Amino acid sequence: MAEIVYVGYNNALSLIVKIEEAVLTPAQMSAITKVGIVYNNVLYESTQYPGAFDTESRASEGVLVLRLGNIPNLPAGRDRETELILWANDYPNGIVWGTLDIKVVDLGV
């Protein structure tokens, strides 16, 4: 089932971030330096779109919050294998954390 993103809206997608089935600790969450997705072969990341990626508000729960509707001009469509990439000092080139099925909807209003 696809995660629905509405262009221009603040709907949140909350993801529990795990390593080997263990939820990341607040210290591990704070070590994340950048977050990104590759949606339909285009990289969108937190230094360009800080309002779309939140590693802080729910770090105590090991939760990453995505508000991808805050990315201007995110094209409507679907990518069943949207890559989620995390960067940290230990991973300066990033690490693909997994994939998401993302459907972007533009309501046109």
Secondary structure as the mmCIF struct_conf table of DSSP 4:
data_model
#
loop_
_struct_conf.conf_type_id
_struct_conf.id
_struct_conf.beg_label_comp_id
_struct_conf.beg_label_asym_id
_struct_conf.beg_label_seq_id
_struct_conf.end_label_comp_id
_struct_conf.end_label_asym_id
_struct_conf.end_label_seq_id
HELX_LH_PP_P HELX_LH_PP_P1 ALA A 2 ALA A 2
STRN STRN1 GLU A 3 TYR A 6
TURN_TY1_P TURN_TY1_P1 VAL A 7 GLY A 8
STRN STRN2 LEU A 13 ILE A 16
STRN STRN3 LYS A 18 ILE A 19
TURN_TY1_P TURN_TY1_P2 GLU A 20 GLU A 21
STRN STRN4 ALA A 22 VAL A 23
HELX_LH_PP_P HELX_LH_PP_P2 LEU A 24 THR A 25
HELX_RH_AL_P HELX_RH_AL_P1 PRO A 26 SER A 30
TURN_TY1_P TURN_TY1_P3 ALA A 31 ALA A 31
STRN STRN5 ILE A 32 TYR A 39
TURN_TY1_P TURN_TY1_P4 ASN A 40 ASN A 41
STRN STRN6 VAL A 42 GLU A 45
TURN_TY1_P TURN_TY1_P5 SER A 46 GLN A 48
HELX_RH_3T_P HELX_RH_3T_P1 PRO A 50 ALA A 52
STRN STRN7 PHE A 53 ASP A 54
BEND BEND1 THR A 55 GLU A 56
TURN_TY1_P TURN_TY1_P6 SER A 57 ARG A 58
HELX_RH_3T_P HELX_RH_3T_P2 ALA A 59 GLU A 61
TURN_TY1_P TURN_TY1_P7 GLY A 62 GLY A 62
STRN STRN8 VAL A 63 LEU A 66
HELX_RH_3T_P HELX_RH_3T_P3 LEU A 68 ASN A 70
BEND BEND2 ILE A 71 ILE A 71
TURN_TY1_P TURN_TY1_P8 PRO A 72 ASN A 73
HELX_LH_PP_P HELX_LH_PP_P3 LEU A 74 PRO A 75
BEND BEND3 ALA A 76 ALA A 76
STRN STRN9 GLY A 77 ALA A 88
TURN_TY1_P TURN_TY1_P9 ASN A 89 ASP A 90
STRN STRN10 TYR A 91 VAL A 105
#
